[in-house]
Amino acid sequence: MALRLRQACVTDLPSIYRGEQDYIRCWEPDHEDTWRLQLERHLVRWVENFDRLTVAIIDEQFAGYSLWTPEQDYAELSTINVSQAYRRNGIGRTLLDAYAATVKQQGFTHLRLSVRPDNPAGLMYERAGFVCVGTDSHGYLRYERPG
Ligand SMILES: CC(C)(COP(=O)(O)OP(=O)(O)OC[C@H]1O[C@@H](n2cnc3c(N)ncnc32)[C@H](O)[C@@H]1OP(=O)(O)O)[C@@H](O)C(=O)NCCC(=O)NCCS
């Protein structure tokens, strides 16, 4: 399995859209209508942060992506997703490590993200050194790690 990461290009957007849609359908089906109504806002966020959108490629196939955004004094991992067929092969962890390395290079000393309490992604974050620091107003767990 030959894995490489690269910056997203515009032709990745349909795959990213499908990944986000799969996530909503799997984890927040009650919110799919709202998510769809806000598609324009999501698209703007992806495009405005295009240079922070990383894509994982396996054997020349799209296999996943991550997006981070710069906040006042920390770098927020906004999305991380690996296509179903490629999960549990270390791609999520590779994307997570790449985000950590990039934001460190850019001078951020704090990494943050949030995750549903029932999402096993939390295990990946904990194994990567993230620590749960509380819960946000939507019931998501907030995780942090020094950069
Ligand atoms: C979360 C996600 C990105 C993980 O990607 P992945 O490529 O499967 O993750 P990895 O193979 O790198 O896993 C790294 C570690 O995380 C933990 N982990 C990941 N998925 C897990 C699962 N379903 N159950 C239990 N542990 C899991 C394990 O400790 C794993 O290490 P191991 O395989 O050696 O045991 C992927 O499951 C996904 O895209 N989920 C849907 C989108 C999503 O929920 N994103 C997170 C939103 S906060």
The ligand as an ORCA input file, in Angstrom:
! r2SCAN-3c Opt
* xyz 0 1
  C     -11.426      8.479     12.625
  C     -10.786      8.047     11.315
  C     -10.270      9.275     10.570
  C      -9.595      7.136     11.651
  O      -8.928      6.845     10.439
  P      -8.126      5.482     10.262
  O      -7.256      5.605      9.075
  O      -9.060      4.336     10.309
  O      -7.253      5.492     11.608
  P      -5.894      4.716     11.898
  O      -5.859      3.433     11.148
  O      -4.758      5.651     11.671
  O      -6.065      4.419     13.450
  C      -5.184      4.955     14.426
  C      -5.641      4.453     15.790
  O      -6.873      5.053     16.162
  C      -7.707      4.112     16.875
  N      -8.893      3.832     16.063
  C      -9.187      4.337     14.832
  N     -10.412      3.898     14.450
  C     -10.882      3.115     15.435
  C     -12.078      2.359     15.603
  N     -13.054      2.341     14.668
  N     -12.227      1.675     16.743
  C     -11.278      1.684     17.697
  N     -10.105      2.363     17.590
  C      -9.919      3.063     16.475
  C      -6.848      2.857     17.037
  O      -6.123      3.005     18.245
  C      -5.928      2.955     15.836
  O      -4.732      2.262     15.987
  P      -4.700      0.673     15.664
  O      -5.401      0.440     14.349
  O      -3.233      0.380     15.634
  O      -5.426      0.010     16.799
  C     -11.786      7.233     10.452
  O     -12.370      6.216     11.236
  C     -12.881      8.076      9.852
  O     -12.707      8.669      8.787
  N     -14.048      8.153     10.520
  C     -15.178      8.931      9.999
  C     -14.916     10.417     10.115
  C     -14.701     10.792     11.560
  O     -15.396     10.337     12.458
  N     -13.731     11.680     11.759
  C     -13.396     12.193     13.085
  C     -14.285     13.328     13.418
  S     -13.783     14.065     14.948
*
